[in-house]
Amino acid sequence: MKWRRLPRWFRDTIAVVGTMSVLLIIYDVMFAKQVDWRLVPLQTLLALVAVGFWSFFSYRSQAKRQAEAAKQAAEKRARAKARKERAAIAAKEAAKVSAHNRSRNQARQQHRE
């Protein structure tokens, strides 16, 4: 099994729990007076489950937030594009009306003689 094929939340969980387990064993060897070594695998397993749940739900909510942000950015780009198109159409219409008014005024203009 390749390490990269695993989901990122699972890889992070393994890395964190592995580090915590090593530190727990070092603490038990160096500083603890009476160590119950039967509890070390249980503690490691419980940490794996707890950190795994937290990591899974954290990554899932982060993915949802990123998807929502991408959706909002796409909608914002679409609104800006539509606004530009409306502005271009309005400018063409204004130029057309202005040209029509100018030609009408020139046709009706009174000449001094």
BAFI-3210 file (N, C-alpha, C; in Angstrom, 3 decimals, decimal comma, padded with zeros to 6 digits):
// residues 113
n [1|2|3|4|5|6|7|8|9|10|11|12|13|14|15|16|17|18|19|20|21|22|23|24|25|26|27|28|29|30|31|32|33|34|35|36|37|38|39|40|41|42|43|44|45|46|47|48|49|50|51|52|53|54|55|56|57|58|59|60|61|62|63|64|65|66|67|68|69|70|71|72|73|74|75|76|77|78|79|80|81|82|83|84|85|86|87|88|89|90|91|92|93|94|95|96|97|98|99|100|101|102|103|104|105|106|107|108|109|110|111|112|113]
n.u [000,842|000,572|001,763|000,948|-001,502|-003,374|-005,996|-005,597|-006,339|-006,177|-003,456|-002,358|-003,472|-002,251|000,418|000,352|-000,630|001,286|003,576|002,678|002,451|005,089|006,232|004,752|005,659|008,389|008,144|006,987|009,080|011,203|010,254|007,984|006,859|005,501|004,616|001,955|002,081|000,227|-001,707|-000,713|-001,008|-003,810|-004,243|-002,993|-004,613|-007,100|-006,375|-005,847|-008,408|-009,848|-008,391|-008,526|-011,325|-011,735|-009,955|-010,968|-013,573|-012,836|-011,324|-013,344|-015,235|-013,660|-013,277|-015,893|-016,243|-014,335|-015,424|-017,811|-016,786|-015,525|-017,761|-019,133|-017,257|-017,329|-019,967|-019,788|-017,995|-019,604|-021,725|-020,313|-019,502|-021,997|-022,849|-020,972|-021,654|-024,281|-023,690|-022,218|-024,186|-025,995|-024,401|-024,105|-026,765|-027,227|-025,467|-026,659|-029,176|-028,273|-027,065|-029,332|-030,867|-029,160|-029,118|-031,829|-032,072|-030,338|-031,677|-033,945|-032,967|-032,873|-031,976|-030,101|-030,694]
n.v [-001,177|002,141|005,107|007,608|007,134|006,987|008,783|012,274|013,157|010,793|010,127|012,310|011,825|009,379|010,242|012,137|010,639|008,635|010,096|011,071|008,637|007,715|009,724|009,281|006,716|007,263|009,047|007,318|005,458|007,040|008,773|007,824|006,094|003,658|001,779|000,748|-001,303|-002,523|-000,713|001,037|000,253|000,436|003,145|004,264|003,284|004,459|007,150|007,164|006,687|008,915|011,180|010,570|010,727|013,470|014,624|013,656|014,828|017,501|017,892|017,313|019,365|021,523|021,045|021,388|024,124|025,209|024,406|025,840|028,455|028,478|028,187|030,570|032,403|031,773|032,473|035,214|035,990|035,412|037,214|039,635|039,458|039,445|041,987|043,585|042,973|043,980|046,674|047,237|046,828|048,817|051,084|050,957|051,284|053,842|055,325|054,933|056,170|058,756|059,381|059,266|061,373|063,517|063,548|064,057|066,579|068,034|067,871|069,350|071,779|075,328|077,524|080,472|083,209]
n.w [000,000|-000,869|000,653|-000,209|-001,369|000,583|002,279|003,041|005,618|007,062|006,862|008,240|010,745|011,479|011,588|013,697|015,897|015,998|016,732|019,220|020,590|020,663|022,256|024,600|025,359|025,772|027,926|029,833|030,172|031,141|033,242|034,658|037,567|038,298|035,763|033,799|031,369|029,803|029,223|027,328|024,502|024,400|025,035|022,801|020,737|021,407|021,147|018,419|017,356|018,377|017,400|014,726|014,121|014,663|012,804|010,359|010,244|010,379|008,007|006,185|006,646|005,979|003,256|002,370|002,938|001,177|-001,290|-001,258|-001,242|-003,742|-005,372|-004,796|-005,793|-008,515|-009,103|-008,599|-010,613|-012,833|-012,439|-012,703|-015,372|-016,673|-015,894|-017,243|-019,888|-019,978|-019,559|-021,871|-023,845|-023,071|-023,516|-026,306|-027,058|-026,011|-027,620|-030,074|-029,718|-029,207|-031,665|-033,296|-032,192|-032,710|-035,536|-036,017|-034,826|-036,445|-038,867|-038,366|-037,800|-037,803|-040,316|-040,644|-042,659]
ca.u [000,000|001,345|001,429|000,273|-002,859|-004,263|-006,520|-004,720|-006,724|-005,685|-002,000|-002,096|-003,828|-001,185|001,623|000,164|-000,747|002,601|004,424|002,175|002,759|006,527|006,441|004,184|006,572|009,587|007,780|006,813|010,383|012,103|009,740|006,904|007,327|004,904|003,982|001,128|002,356|-000,947|-002,540|-000,109|-001,713|-005,174|-004,151|-002,667|-005,807|-008,086|-005,904|-006,030|-009,835|-010,258|-007,763|-009,054|-012,644|-011,573|-009,288|-011,892|-014,616|-012,178|-011,028|-014,602|-015,821|-012,786|-013,584|-017,187|-016,017|-013,632|-016,372|-018,731|-016,044|-015,343|-019,073|-019,400|-016,364|-017,847|-021,169|-019,345|-017,471|-020,741|-022,430|-019,485|-019,564|-023,326|-022,879|-020,210|-022,453|-025,380|-023,120|-021,876|-025,450|-026,520|-023,574|-024,483|-028,097|-027,084|-024,844|-027,666|-030,156|-027,588|-026,927|-030,668|-031,239|-028,314|-029,590|-033,137|-031,859|-029,732|-032,690|-034,910|-032,279|-033,231|-030,818|-030,254|-030,416]
ca.v [000,000|003,376|006,114|008,732|006,764|007,163|010,153|013,173|013,183|009,564|010,268|013,248|011,142|008,411|010,982|012,747|009,592|007,995|010,988|011,056|007,333|007,692|010,595|008,605|005,636|007,902|009,553|006,174|004,853|007,935|009,498|007,165|005,202|002,339|001,846|-000,382|-001,352|-003,019|000,431|001,810|000,030|000,964|004,597|004,564|003,013|005,512|008,386|006,993|006,868|010,298|012,106|010,219|011,354|014,924|014,959|013,388|015,852|018,772|017,960|017,338|020,706|022,411|020,819|022,034|025,575|025,536|024,256|026,983|029,647|028,380|028,443|032,005|033,105|031,562|033,317|036,601|036,213|035,410|038,491|040,697|039,315|039,900|043,439|044,172|042,839|044,955|048,015|047,388|046,984|050,148|052,086|050,926|051,876|055,282|055,897|054,900|057,224|060,030|059,622|059,554|062,725|064,469|063,652|064,717|067,999|068,663|067,966|070,382|073,015|076,473|078,204|081,927|083,700]
ca.w [000,000|-000,971|001,661|-000,870|-001,770|001,725|002,402|003,793|007,037|007,683|006,980|009,337|011,989|011,780|011,968|015,019|016,921|016,109|017,525|020,595|021,187|020,968|023,423|025,766|025,744|026,334|029,253|030,730|030,453|031,866|034,400|035,395|038,633|038,092|034,443|033,398|029,931|029,092|028,844|026,236|023,229|024,519|024,909|021,413|019,942|021,699|020,516|016,982|017,066|018,663|016,452|013,401|013,975|014,588|011,550|009,263|010,194|010,107|006,574|005,441|006,731|005,209|001,839|002,118|002,902|-000,069|-002,395|-001,183|-001,669|-005,195|-005,966|-004,681|-006,712|-009,867|-009,227|-008,656|-011,969|-013,764|-012,276|-013,280|-016,825|-017,082|-015,715|-018,352|-021,107|-019,900|-019,743|-023,289|-024,581|-022,729|-024,203|-027,734|-027,168|-025,789|-028,808|-031,140|-029,418|-029,385|-033,110|-033,812|-031,743|-033,428|-036,927|-035,977|-034,551|-037,623|-039,919|-037,980|-037,441|-038,606|-040,874|-040,772|-043,990]
c.u [000,890|000,832|000,622|-001,160|-003,867|-004,789|-005,622|-005,059|-006,205|-004,171|-001,644|-002,396|-002,727|000,075|001,500|000,130|000,574|003,548|003,989|002,536|004,229|006,822|005,889|005,119|007,848|009,299|007,662|008,152|011,217|011,539|008,705|007,480|006,804|004,092|003,181|001,204|001,185|-001,819|-001,985|-000,782|-003,146|-005,188|-003,867|-003,882|-006,876|-007,676|-006,091|-007,487|-010,249|-009,686|-008,256|-010,413|-012,512|-010,981|-010,224|-012,930|-014,035|-011,890|-012,304|-015,239|-014,971|-013,062|-014,918|-017,030|-015,330|-014,558|-017,349|-018,040|-015,826|-016,656|-019,404|-018,520|-016,849|-019,095|-020,795|-018,791|-018,598|-021,523|-021,638|-019,526|-020,907|-023,433|-022,120|-021,005|-023,611|-024,866|-022,764|-023,129|-026,041|-025,719|-023,901|-025,838|-028,035|-026,451|-025,840|-028,703|-029,524|-027,437|-028,277|-031,097|-030,441|-028,805|-030,945|-032,968|-031,248|-030,748|-033,676|-034,266|-032,687|-031,971|-031,080|-029,922|-030,303]
c.v [001,244|004,385|007,246|008,411|006,932|008,587|010,997|013,183|011,943|009,610|011,198|012,607|010,176|009,136|011,549|011,684|008,841|008,807|010,995|009,750|007,235|008,551|009,966|007,498|006,204|008,421|008,395|005,551|005,740|008,446|008,753|006,160|003,784|002,395|000,572|-000,451|-001,913|-001,867|001,199|001,526|000,559|002,485|005,017|004,362|004,077|006,846|008,316|007,226|008,331|011,279|011,826|010,840|012,864|015,324|014,762|014,494|017,236|018,926|018,021|018,728|021,718|022,265|021,462|023,555|025,989|025,423|025,429|028,266|029,638|028,674|029,934|032,812|032,963|032,414|034,789|036,929|036,277|036,724|039,649|040,653|039,817|041,422|044,138|044,104|043,831|046,371|048,257|047,587|048,368|051,242|052,123|051,578|053,394|055,959|055,961|056,016|058,598|060,368|059,964|060,979|063,788|064,652|064,345|066,212|068,711|068,824|069,087|071,721|074,148|077,152|079,690|082,331|085,170]
c.w [000,000|000,055|001,046|-001,283|-000,638|001,756|003,309|005,284|007,749|007,865|008,133|010,694|012,413|012,256|013,387|016,112|017,084|016,962|018,991|021,300|021,556|022,189|024,700|026,263|026,364|027,744|030,252|031,114|031,372|033,193|035,236|036,402|038,410|036,794|034,211|031,868|029,131|028,606|027,634|024,893|023,247|024,372|023,463|020,518|020,166|021,083|019,008|016,589|017,255|017,652|015,032|013,147|013,811|013,245|010,364|009,133|009,919|008,617|005,742|005,482|005,967|003,715|001,474|002,028|001,605|-001,269|-002,419|-001,639|-003,179|-005,922|-005,928|-005,628|-008,154|-010,104|-009,344|-010,045|-012,990|-013,666|-012,884|-014,803|-017,346|-016,960|-016,839|-019,649|-021,118|-020,117|-021,206|-024,124|-024,319|-023,431|-025,691|-027,954|-026,975|-027,004|-029,961|-030,945|-029,631|-030,866|-033,727|-033,444|-032,500|-034,874|-036,985|-035,757|-035,751|-038,739|-039,617|-037,681|-038,388|-039,083|-040,961|-042,193|-044,051]
res [m|k|w|r|r|l|p|r|w|f|r|d|t|i|a|v|v|g|t|m|s|v|l|l|i|i|y|d|v|m|f|a|k|q|v|d|w|r|l|v|p|l|q|t|l|l|a|l|v|a|v|g|f|w|s|f|f|s|y|r|s|q|a|k|r|q|a|e|a|a|k|q|a|a|e|k|r|a|r|a|k|a|r|k|e|r|a|a|i|a|a|k|e|a|a|k|v|s|a|h|n|r|s|r|n|q|a|r|q|q|h|r|e]
***
